[in-house]
Amino acid sequence: AEGEFVELLDPTLLTLRRVRSKRVKPSTDDKVLVGWNGLAIQAFAEAGSVMGETELVDAAVRAAEFVLANLRRDDGRLLRSWREEKASGLGYLDDYALMAGACLTLYESTFDLRWFREARTLADAMLQLFRDEERGGFFQTGSDAEALVVRPKDLYDNAVPSGNSAAAHGLLRLAQFTGHHEYEQAGVSALRVVHEGMRRAPSGFGHALSALDLYLDGGREVAIVGDPESPETRALVGEVRRQFRPNLVLAVAAPGDAAASEEIPLLRDRIAQDGRPTAYVCRRFACRLPVTTPEDLAAQLASEA
């Protein structure tokens, strides 16, 4: 009977706990890694913005602020890990790539220009430190790291995305915001390095395939001009987020925001129609007619799917 089983189980569990309490407890790995935090930041930011849970976005912001304040040298060089108030080790390719992608998602979640700046700064440093100009793709270690007999490349997507896959995806997304060919070219070069592997063993290149899908699809860009805090602008943003749109990037700025228009080319020359928040749906910066209602925006997004 169930009651008899519970009577037998409870004292048994107490005995097991007493015996276990006498054992040496396993050590806890409590170091903070930039790359893993990048994954968490992106997940929290995306989930918070889609579900309207501001505390999740706030958690992502706090984590990003911690990483960039405590795991970055004064000269801007990312470090690898942090523990007990000390940061150590030079950051690897995946640290830069995953953190840059996280900052892009933070921008799309908050429309705070500082996160776009951080993403671009990290991406530019990644190109300088890790790019293989001769054979394409990216090295795992920076050009300023200890010289190795063979400079490795991280190519396979395992429990976490490889550095090359994360770099490719982040750079292709950044190209959607900026229209800069160099970002797209560098991202595609990382995909070319693993193109044969993707064909032969696709299960080992899941994130690379996502980047390839973005490149082949061409993606979509949505620029919204309107006060980010106004209900009308939020309604347009909500329509963009209403469905899963993996190859879409979103930029939002208030009318007359010169800094945003200067730093994010996708927002340049976009004007609010009749003073109302206005959305532009684009592919490679070729935009459809501007719309001002969620219904018209939904129709354009559906036709572009």
Secondary structure per residue as TSV (DSSP state, phi and psi in degrees):
chain	resnum	aa	ss	phi	psi
A	1	A	-	360.0	156.8
A	2	E	H	-62.6	-41.6
A	3	G	H	-62.0	-41.0
A	4	E	H	-65.1	-37.3
A	5	F	H	-64.2	-42.8
A	6	V	H	-64.3	-41.8
A	7	E	H	-62.2	-33.2
A	8	L	H	-77.7	-37.0
A	9	L	H	-73.7	-43.2
A	10	D	H	-56.9	-53.2
A	11	P	H	-65.0	-29.2
A	12	T	H	-65.8	-42.0
A	13	L	H	-64.9	-38.4
A	14	L	H	-62.4	-40.7
A	15	T	H	-63.9	-43.2
A	16	L	H	-62.1	-40.9
A	17	R	H	-63.6	-41.2
A	18	R	H	-63.2	-42.9
A	19	V	H	-66.0	-43.4
A	20	R	H	-65.9	-33.4
A	21	S	H	-64.8	-18.6
A	22	K	T	-85.4	-12.3
A	23	R	S	-80.0	157.7
A	24	V	-	-72.1	124.5
A	25	K	-	-71.0	144.2
A	26	P	-	-65.2	148.7
A	27	S	-	-68.1	151.7
A	28	T	-	-105.3	127.4
A	29	D	-	-83.9	99.0
A	30	D	-	-109.8	21.1
A	31	K	-	-77.5	155.0
A	32	V	E	-104.7	122.0
A	33	L	E	-107.5	137.3
A	34	V	H	-62.6	-50.3
A	35	G	H	-59.6	-45.5
A	36	W	H	-66.0	-37.0
A	37	N	H	-65.8	-35.3
A	38	G	H	-58.7	-43.1
A	39	L	H	-61.4	-45.0
A	40	A	H	-66.7	-42.0
A	41	I	H	-60.9	-45.4
A	42	Q	H	-62.7	-42.2
A	43	A	H	-64.7	-45.7
A	44	F	H	-65.0	-41.7
A	45	A	H	-65.7	-44.5
A	46	E	H	-66.7	-45.5
A	47	A	H	-63.0	-42.8
A	48	G	H	-63.5	-41.3
A	49	S	H	-71.7	-37.7
A	50	V	H	-70.2	-40.8
A	51	M	H	-92.0	-2.8
A	52	G	T	71.5	25.2
A	53	E	-	-98.2	95.0
A	54	T	H	-64.7	-27.6
A	55	E	H	-66.8	-28.5
A	56	L	H	-70.4	-42.3
A	57	V	H	-63.9	-41.1
A	58	D	H	-60.9	-39.5
A	59	A	H	-64.2	-39.6
A	60	A	H	-64.2	-41.4
A	61	V	H	-63.0	-45.2
A	62	R	H	-62.9	-40.8
A	63	A	H	-65.2	-42.7
A	64	A	H	-64.3	-41.5
A	65	E	H	-62.1	-39.8
A	66	F	H	-63.7	-47.0
A	67	V	H	-61.0	-48.6
A	68	L	H	-73.2	-20.8
A	69	A	H	-87.2	-32.1
A	70	N	H	-110.0	-15.7
A	71	L	S	-121.4	35.7
A	72	R	B	-141.5	127.8
A	73	R	-	-71.1	169.8
A	74	D	T	-61.3	-28.8
A	75	D	T	-84.6	4.0
A	76	G	S	95.1	-6.9
A	77	R	-	-71.2	124.0
A	78	L	B	-69.5	143.5
A	79	L	E	-105.6	172.4
A	80	R	E	-89.4	-48.6
A	81	S	E	-142.9	161.5
A	82	W	E	-137.8	135.7
A	83	R	E	-159.0	135.0
A	84	E	T	50.8	50.9
A	85	E	T	70.1	11.7
A	86	K	E	-127.3	133.3
A	87	A	E	-102.4	145.3
A	88	S	E	-149.0	158.1
A	89	G	E	74.7	139.1
A	90	L	E	-72.9	139.8
A	91	G	-	-64.3	146.0
A	92	Y	-	-93.3	178.0
A	93	L	H	-55.6	-45.8
A	94	D	H	-64.8	-30.9
A	95	D	H	-62.0	-46.7
A	96	Y	H	-66.4	-47.2
A	97	A	H	-65.6	-45.8
A	98	L	H	-71.0	-34.6
A	99	M	H	-72.5	-36.1
A	100	A	H	-64.3	-43.8
A	101	G	H	-62.3	-38.2
A	102	A	H	-63.6	-41.0
A	103	C	H	-67.5	-35.2
A	104	L	H	-62.2	-43.9
A	105	T	H	-66.6	-36.3
A	106	L	H	-62.1	-39.8
A	107	Y	H	-61.0	-46.2
A	108	E	H	-66.5	-19.3
A	109	S	H	-90.9	-29.7
A	110	T	H	-116.0	-22.5
A	111	F	-	58.4	26.5
A	112	D	-	-87.2	118.6
A	113	L	H	-62.0	-23.3
A	114	R	H	-62.0	-32.0
A	115	W	H	-74.7	-31.2
A	116	F	H	-67.2	-41.0
A	117	R	H	-60.1	-44.6
A	118	E	H	-62.8	-42.5
A	119	A	H	-60.4	-44.2
A	120	R	H	-70.3	-38.0
A	121	T	H	-60.9	-44.6
A	122	L	H	-65.7	-41.3
A	123	A	H	-64.8	-42.3
A	124	D	H	-64.4	-40.7
A	125	A	H	-66.1	-37.5
A	126	M	H	-60.9	-43.2
A	127	L	H	-62.4	-39.5
A	128	Q	H	-71.4	-38.3
A	129	L	H	-90.3	-30.2
A	130	F	H	-121.7	-12.7
A	131	R	B	-68.7	137.0
A	132	D	-	-96.0	99.4
A	133	E	T	-68.9	-25.0
A	134	E	T	-86.2	-48.4
A	135	R	T	-107.4	-5.5
A	136	G	S	88.9	163.7
A	137	G	S	76.7	-161.2
A	138	F	B	-136.5	143.3
A	139	F	-	-79.3	155.7
A	140	Q	S	-76.5	-32.4
A	141	T	S	-104.9	151.6
A	142	G	-	-77.0	160.8
A	143	S	T	-66.3	-15.5
A	144	D	T	-97.1	4.2
A	145	A	S	-86.0	175.2
A	146	E	-	-59.1	133.7
A	147	A	-	-68.0	131.4
A	148	L	-	-112.7	159.4
A	149	V	S	-59.9	-45.5
A	150	V	S	-127.5	123.8
A	151	R	-	-82.3	114.2
A	152	P	-	-77.8	160.4
A	153	K	-	-125.9	133.4
A	154	D	-	-92.8	111.4
A	155	L	-	-115.3	-28.9
A	156	Y	-	-92.4	136.6
A	157	D	-	-85.4	115.0
A	158	N	S	-113.0	-126.9
A	159	A	S	-63.0	-30.5
A	160	V	S	-125.6	157.3
A	161	P	-	-61.1	147.9
A	162	S	-	-69.2	160.5
A	163	G	H	-59.8	-41.6
A	164	N	H	-64.9	-42.7
A	165	S	H	-64.3	-45.2
A	166	A	H	-64.1	-38.6
A	167	A	H	-64.7	-44.6
A	168	A	H	-60.0	-47.3
A	169	H	H	-66.0	-45.0
A	170	G	H	-64.1	-41.3
A	171	L	H	-68.9	-37.5
A	172	L	H	-65.3	-38.5
A	173	R	H	-64.7	-42.0
A	174	L	H	-64.3	-35.3
A	175	A	H	-63.5	-32.5
A	176	Q	H	-64.8	-36.0
A	177	F	H	-74.9	-34.7
A	178	T	H	-108.4	-25.1
A	179	G	-	73.5	10.1
A	180	H	-	-80.1	122.7
A	181	H	H	-65.7	-31.5
A	182	E	H	-61.5	-39.4
A	183	Y	H	-63.4	-45.8
A	184	E	H	-64.3	-42.9
A	185	Q	H	-61.3	-43.8
A	186	A	H	-66.5	-39.9
A	187	G	H	-63.8	-42.8
A	188	V	H	-66.5	-34.6
A	189	S	H	-62.8	-33.7
A	190	A	H	-68.9	-32.7
A	191	L	H	-72.6	-35.7
A	192	R	H	-63.3	-33.1
A	193	V	H	-61.5	-32.2
A	194	V	T	-112.8	16.2
A	195	H	H	-63.0	-37.3
A	196	E	H	-70.4	-38.8
A	197	G	H	-63.7	-39.8
A	198	M	H	-61.4	-35.7
A	199	R	H	-73.5	-40.8
A	200	R	H	-83.5	-36.7
A	201	A	-	-138.4	69.4
A	202	P	G	-59.1	-28.4
A	203	S	G	-66.2	-16.6
A	204	G	G	-93.9	5.3
A	205	F	-	-139.0	43.0
A	206	G	H	-59.2	-45.8
A	207	H	H	-72.9	-35.4
A	208	A	H	-62.0	-39.3
A	209	L	H	-65.5	-34.5
A	210	S	H	-63.2	-41.8
A	211	A	H	-65.8	-39.5
A	212	L	H	-63.7	-40.7
A	213	D	H	-60.8	-41.9
A	214	L	H	-61.0	-44.3
A	215	Y	H	-66.2	-46.9
A	216	L	H	-69.2	-35.5
A	217	D	H	-71.0	-29.8
A	218	G	-	88.0	-16.7
A	219	G	-	67.3	175.7
A	220	R	E	-135.2	149.6
A	221	E	E	-121.9	136.8
A	222	V	E	-121.9	122.5
A	223	A	E	-112.3	128.2
A	224	I	E	-120.5	126.0
A	225	V	E	-106.1	113.3
A	226	G	S	172.8	159.2
A	227	D	-	-59.6	117.3
A	228	P	T	-58.0	-20.7
A	229	E	T	-93.0	-8.7
A	230	S	S	-77.3	147.9
A	231	P	H	-59.3	-35.7
A	232	E	H	-66.8	-42.9
A	233	T	H	-65.5	-42.7
A	234	R	H	-61.5	-33.8
A	235	A	H	-65.4	-40.3
A	236	L	H	-66.1	-43.8
A	237	V	H	-61.7	-42.3
A	238	G	H	-60.6	-35.3
A	239	E	H	-67.1	-39.0
A	240	V	H	-62.6	-39.1
A	241	R	H	-86.9	-3.0
A	242	R	T	-66.5	-29.4
A	243	Q	S	-123.4	160.2
A	244	F	-	-72.5	116.3
A	245	R	-	-129.0	82.8
A	246	P	T	-67.0	-23.9
A	247	N	T	-106.8	25.5
A	248	L	E	-114.6	139.3
A	249	V	E	-115.4	151.6
A	250	L	E	-131.3	127.1
A	251	A	E	-125.1	137.3
A	252	V	E	-136.3	136.6
A	253	A	E	-152.7	152.8
A	254	A	-	-71.8	153.2
A	255	P	T	-57.5	136.3
A	256	G	T	79.7	8.3
A	257	D	-	-77.4	91.0
A	258	A	H	-66.1	-36.2
A	259	A	H	-64.4	-44.7
A	260	A	H	-64.4	-42.3
A	261	S	H	-65.5	-33.7
A	262	E	H	-72.9	-41.4
A	263	E	H	-88.4	-23.0
A	264	I	-	-119.7	96.2
A	265	P	G	-54.2	-27.8
A	266	L	G	-58.1	-26.4
A	267	L	G	-91.3	-6.9
A	268	R	T	-68.9	141.8
A	269	D	T	61.9	20.0
A	270	R	-	-95.3	128.6
A	271	I	-	-121.5	153.7
A	272	A	-	-80.1	125.3
A	273	Q	G	-76.4	121.9
A	274	D	G	54.5	32.0
A	275	G	G	74.0	7.4
A	276	R	S	-99.9	149.3
A	277	P	-	-54.1	133.5
A	278	T	E	-132.3	139.2
A	279	A	E	-113.0	141.1
A	280	Y	E	-121.0	122.3
A	281	V	E	-101.7	122.9
A	282	C	E	-132.0	157.4
A	283	R	E	-129.2	118.2
A	284	R	T	49.9	43.0
A	285	F	T	72.6	4.5
A	286	A	E	-93.0	112.4
A	287	C	E	-107.0	149.4
A	288	R	-	-81.0	176.6
A	289	L	-	-61.0	139.1
A	290	P	-	-63.9	148.2
A	291	V	B	-129.2	156.3
A	292	T	-	-123.5	-0.7
A	293	T	S	-121.8	149.4
A	294	P	H	-58.7	-33.6
A	295	E	H	-65.5	-45.0
A	296	D	H	-68.3	-36.7
A	297	L	H	-64.2	-43.1
A	298	A	H	-59.9	-40.5
A	299	A	H	-64.9	-41.7
A	300	Q	H	-66.7	-41.9
A	301	L	H	-64.0	-38.3
A	302	A	H	-66.1	-39.2
A	303	S	H	-72.6	-20.0
A	304	E	H	-91.3	-6.4
A	305	A	-	-67.6	360.0
